[in-house]
Amino acid sequence: MHDGRVTEYIGVDLAWGLGTDRKPANETGLVAMRADGTITDAGWARGVDAVTAWIAEHLGPRSLIAVDASLVVTNPTGIREAERQVGQRYGRWKVAANPTNLASAASAGARLLERLTDLGVGYVSDTAAMRERTGPAAFECYPYTTLVGVEELGYDDERPRYKRLDLKVPAADARARRAEAFDELVRRLRSTPLEPPLHLDSHPLTAELAGPSGIHGPTHKHREDLLDGALCAWTAAFWERHGDGRVQILGGDACLPADPLDEAGRQAVVVAPARPSQRRPRG
């Protein structure tokens, strides 16, 4: 245990590339959070080994770990069914998922799941298994679906453009707009009554996210990774609080095509908060 405390939720904005000796992996944003929204720890790590070590220090008896990366990949080529459904259900909000397959170079998620399995962390792909877990467990999420799927945050028409630059405008304007979108997102997260709560101000590093963003690219990415780590941790809390009432399991619908199970019998899914209009119509 970390500092003798039980951490209920851990968010991992995982850098998808494994890195090399000459070029280390990009930073991974990491956040540990209690059920009351208090952030007990936050920071960054590089590489799957360092990320695994950070998680291991924070594991509690039933920690729920939300990872923004492809954890289970069984399709030889193309796109996973869960990723396809992200575009189908959230495309109206300009949300889509990057495709992953067994030929993808971005394989850090699968490597991390191997490491977590060695630590005794399970993998959950449906709400019943999540609620009935008897030990720590991990699942895959995607922060954009959280932001547009949670109505209280007010992104009714389009995802916030706090990540990538808008290539349709001059570079300086694009960087300024990205910074403004980031600051507006943080403002909403801090001022909107959320259930469960998310208290960014409860830890020094996440509290700094409320400061004005600059336009320097690497600095922005550093802050963005930490914010996404917080969103992942909060998605875990949101799933446990609301279950299937406000969350859908993309890629795991028995009535739709699904990717093959992996050797451990695990299904590739993305756990995504959802408005009623983002769910598959019944019938």
C-alpha positions as CSV (number, residue, x, y, z in Angstrom):
1,M,0.0,0.0,0.0
2,H,1.1,3.6,-0.6
3,D,1.5,5.4,2.6
4,G,-0.8,3.0,4.3
5,R,-3.8,4.4,2.4
6,V,-6.3,2.5,0.2
7,T,-6.6,4.0,-3.2
8,E,-9.9,3.2,-4.9
9,Y,-9.2,4.5,-8.4
10,I,-6.1,4.8,-10.6
11,G,-6.0,6.6,-13.9
12,V,-3.3,5.9,-16.5
13,D,-3.0,8.0,-19.6
14,L,-0.5,5.6,-21.1
15,A,2.0,6.5,-23.8
16,W,1.3,3.9,-26.5
17,G,4.8,3.5,-27.8
18,L,7.3,1.3,-25.9
19,G,10.3,3.6,-26.6
20,T,13.9,2.5,-27.2
21,D,17.3,3.0,-25.5
22,R,17.9,6.0,-27.8
23,K,14.4,7.4,-27.6
24,P,12.6,6.9,-24.3
25,A,8.8,6.5,-24.3
26,N,6.7,9.5,-24.0
27,E,5.4,10.5,-20.6
28,T,2.4,8.7,-19.0
29,G,0.1,10.7,-16.8
30,L,-0.8,9.0,-13.5
31,V,-3.4,9.9,-10.9
32,A,-4.6,8.0,-7.8
33,M,-8.0,9.1,-6.4
34,R,-10.3,8.2,-3.6
35,A,-14.1,7.6,-3.9
36,D,-14.8,11.1,-2.5
37,G,-12.8,12.7,-5.4
38,T,-9.7,13.5,-3.4
39,I,-6.5,13.0,-5.4
40,T,-4.0,11.2,-3.2
41,D,-1.1,11.2,-5.7
42,A,-0.3,12.3,-9.2
43,G,2.7,12.5,-11.5
44,W,4.3,11.1,-14.7
45,A,6.4,8.1,-15.6
46,R,8.2,6.9,-18.7
47,G,8.0,3.3,-20.0
48,V,5.9,0.4,-19.0
49,D,8.2,-0.8,-16.2
50,A,8.1,2.6,-14.5
51,V,4.3,2.9,-14.9
52,T,3.9,-0.6,-13.5
53,A,6.0,0.3,-10.5
54,W,4.0,3.5,-9.8
55,I,0.7,1.5,-10.0
56,A,2.1,-1.2,-7.7
57,E,2.8,1.4,-5.0
58,H,-0.8,2.5,-5.1
59,L,-2.7,-0.7,-5.3
60,G,-5.4,-1.3,-2.8
61,P,-7.5,-4.5,-2.2
62,R,-10.1,-3.5,-4.8
63,S,-8.4,-0.7,-6.8
64,L,-10.0,-0.1,-10.2
65,I,-7.5,1.0,-12.8
66,A,-8.6,2.9,-15.9
67,V,-6.1,2.9,-18.8
68,D,-6.3,5.0,-21.9
69,A,-4.6,2.5,-24.2
70,S,-5.5,-0.7,-26.1
71,L,-5.2,-3.4,-23.5
72,V,-6.6,-6.4,-25.3
73,V,-5.7,-6.7,-29.1
74,T,-6.6,-9.8,-31.1
75,N,-7.4,-8.5,-34.6
76,P,-4.5,-9.1,-37.0
77,T,-5.2,-6.0,-39.1
78,G,-7.7,-3.2,-39.3
79,I,-9.6,-1.7,-36.4
80,R,-10.9,-3.3,-33.2
81,E,-14.7,-3.5,-32.9
82,A,-14.7,-1.3,-29.8
83,E,-12.8,1.4,-31.7
84,R,-15.3,1.1,-34.6
85,Q,-18.2,1.6,-32.2
86,V,-16.5,4.7,-30.7
87,G,-16.8,6.4,-34.1
88,Q,-20.4,5.0,-34.6
89,R,-21.7,6.2,-31.2
90,Y,-19.7,9.4,-30.7
91,G,-18.8,10.5,-34.2
92,R,-21.5,13.3,-34.0
93,W,-19.3,14.8,-31.3
94,K,-16.2,14.5,-33.6
95,V,-14.9,11.7,-31.4
96,A,-13.1,8.7,-33.0
97,A,-10.5,6.2,-31.9
98,N,-7.2,5.4,-33.4
99,P,-7.1,1.9,-34.9
100,T,-5.0,-0.8,-33.2
101,N,-4.2,-4.3,-34.3
102,L,-1.5,-7.0,-33.8
103,A,0.7,-5.2,-36.4
104,S,0.6,-1.9,-34.6
105,A,3.8,-0.5,-33.2
106,A,1.7,1.1,-30.3
107,S,1.7,-2.0,-28.1
108,A,2.4,-0.5,-24.6
109,G,-1.2,-1.2,-23.5
110,A,-0.9,-5.0,-24.0
111,R,2.5,-5.0,-22.3
112,L,1.1,-3.1,-19.3
113,L,-1.7,-5.6,-19.0
114,E,0.8,-8.4,-18.9
115,R,2.7,-6.6,-16.1
116,L,-0.5,-5.9,-14.1
117,T,-1.6,-9.6,-14.5
118,D,1.7,-10.6,-12.9
119,L,0.8,-8.3,-10.0
120,G,-2.5,-10.1,-9.5
121,V,-4.6,-7.4,-11.2
122,G,-7.6,-8.8,-13.1
123,Y,-9.2,-7.4,-16.2
124,V,-12.9,-6.5,-16.3
125,S,-15.0,-6.0,-19.4
126,D,-18.6,-5.8,-18.0
127,T,-20.3,-4.1,-15.1
128,A,-21.1,-7.3,-13.3
129,A,-17.5,-8.4,-13.2
130,M,-16.4,-4.9,-12.2
131,R,-18.7,-4.9,-9.2
132,E,-18.0,-8.5,-8.2
133,R,-14.2,-8.2,-8.3
134,T,-12.4,-9.6,-5.3
135,G,-9.1,-7.9,-6.0
136,P,-7.7,-5.0,-8.0
137,A,-8.8,-4.9,-11.7
138,A,-8.1,-2.9,-14.8
139,F,-10.1,-1.8,-17.8
140,E,-9.8,0.3,-20.9
141,C,-11.3,3.8,-21.3
142,Y,-11.1,6.8,-23.6
143,P,-11.3,10.3,-22.0
144,Y,-13.0,11.9,-25.0
145,T,-16.0,9.6,-24.6
146,T,-16.1,10.6,-20.9
147,L,-16.1,14.3,-21.8
148,V,-18.9,14.1,-24.3
149,G,-20.8,11.3,-22.6
150,V,-21.2,13.0,-19.3
151,E,-24.0,15.6,-20.0
152,E,-23.1,17.7,-16.9
153,L,-19.9,18.9,-18.6
154,G,-21.9,20.6,-21.3
155,Y,-20.0,19.4,-24.4
156,D,-23.3,19.0,-26.3
157,D,-22.1,19.6,-29.8
158,E,-18.4,18.7,-30.1
159,R,-15.5,17.4,-28.0
160,P,-13.2,20.0,-26.5
161,R,-10.2,20.7,-28.7
162,Y,-7.7,20.6,-25.9
163,K,-5.3,18.1,-27.5
164,R,-4.5,18.4,-31.2
165,L,-4.0,21.5,-33.1
166,D,-6.5,22.7,-35.6
167,L,-4.6,22.5,-38.9
168,K,-7.2,24.7,-40.7
169,V,-5.9,27.9,-38.9
170,P,-2.5,29.5,-38.6
171,A,-0.2,27.6,-36.2
172,A,-0.1,30.5,-33.6
173,D,-3.9,30.7,-33.6
174,A,-4.2,26.9,-33.3
175,R,-1.9,26.8,-30.3
176,A,-3.8,29.7,-28.6
177,R,-7.2,28.0,-29.3
178,R,-5.9,24.7,-27.9
179,A,-4.7,26.4,-24.7
180,E,-8.1,28.2,-24.3
181,A,-9.9,24.8,-24.8
182,F,-7.7,23.2,-22.1
183,D,-8.3,26.0,-19.6
184,E,-12.1,25.9,-20.3
185,L,-12.1,22.1,-19.7
186,V,-10.3,22.5,-16.4
187,R,-12.7,25.3,-15.4
188,R,-15.7,23.0,-16.1
189,L,-14.2,20.1,-14.2
190,R,-13.5,22.4,-11.2
191,S,-16.9,24.2,-11.2
192,T,-19.4,21.6,-12.4
193,P,-21.2,19.6,-9.6
194,L,-20.2,16.0,-10.6
195,E,-21.3,12.7,-9.1
196,P,-18.9,11.3,-8.1
197,P,-16.9,14.4,-7.5
198,L,-13.4,15.2,-8.9
199,H,-11.4,17.5,-6.8
200,L,-8.4,18.6,-8.9
201,D,-7.5,21.2,-6.3
202,S,-6.8,18.4,-3.7
203,H,-3.3,17.6,-5.0
204,P,-0.6,20.2,-5.7
205,L,0.2,18.9,-9.2
206,T,-3.4,18.6,-10.4
207,A,-4.2,22.0,-8.8
208,E,-1.6,23.6,-11.0
209,L,-3.7,22.6,-14.0
210,A,-6.0,25.5,-13.1
211,G,-3.2,28.0,-14.0
212,P,-3.3,29.6,-17.5
213,S,-2.0,27.4,-20.3
214,G,0.8,28.6,-22.5
215,I,1.3,27.7,-26.2
216,H,4.6,25.8,-25.8
217,G,3.9,22.4,-27.2
218,P,5.9,20.1,-24.8
219,T,4.6,22.0,-21.8
220,H,1.1,21.6,-23.0
221,K,1.5,17.9,-23.6
222,H,2.9,17.5,-20.1
223,R,-0.1,19.1,-18.6
224,E,-2.5,17.3,-20.9
225,D,-1.2,13.9,-19.9
226,L,-1.8,14.6,-16.2
227,L,-5.3,15.9,-16.9
228,D,-6.1,12.8,-18.9
229,G,-4.8,10.6,-16.1
230,A,-7.3,12.4,-13.8
231,L,-10.1,11.9,-16.3
232,C,-9.3,8.2,-16.4
233,A,-9.4,7.8,-12.6
234,W,-12.7,9.7,-12.5
235,T,-14.1,7.4,-15.3
236,A,-13.4,4.4,-13.0
237,A,-15.2,6.1,-10.2
238,F,-18.1,7.1,-12.5
239,W,-18.4,3.5,-13.8
240,E,-18.5,2.1,-10.2
241,R,-21.0,4.7,-9.1
242,H,-23.4,4.6,-12.0
243,G,-22.9,1.2,-13.7
244,D,-24.8,0.4,-16.9
245,G,-27.2,3.2,-16.2
246,R,-24.8,5.8,-17.5
247,V,-22.0,3.7,-19.0
248,Q,-21.9,1.5,-22.1
249,I,-19.4,-1.2,-23.0
250,L,-18.2,-0.8,-26.5
251,G,-17.1,-4.0,-28.3
252,G,-18.9,-6.2,-25.8
253,D,-22.4,-6.1,-27.1
254,A,-23.6,-9.7,-27.6
255,C,-25.9,-8.6,-30.5
256,L,-23.0,-7.0,-32.5
257,P,-19.8,-8.4,-34.0
258,A,-16.9,-8.7,-31.5
259,D,-13.2,-9.4,-31.7
260,P,-12.0,-12.9,-30.8
261,L,-11.1,-13.4,-27.1
262,D,-7.4,-13.5,-26.2
263,E,-5.6,-16.5,-24.8
264,A,-6.8,-15.6,-21.3
265,G,-10.4,-15.3,-22.4
266,R,-10.5,-11.5,-22.3
267,Q,-12.7,-9.4,-24.5
268,A,-11.4,-6.1,-26.1
269,V,-13.8,-3.4,-24.9
270,V,-13.8,0.3,-24.1
271,V,-15.8,1.4,-21.1
272,A,-17.5,4.7,-22.1
273,P,-19.9,7.0,-20.3
274,A,-22.9,7.6,-22.5
275,R,-25.9,9.9,-23.0
276,P,-29.1,8.1,-24.1
277,S,-28.5,9.3,-27.7
278,Q,-25.1,7.7,-27.8
279,R,-26.3,4.2,-27.1
280,R,-27.3,1.7,-29.8
281,P,-31.0,1.8,-30.5
282,R,-32.9,-1.1,-29.1
283,G,-34.7,-3.6,-31.3
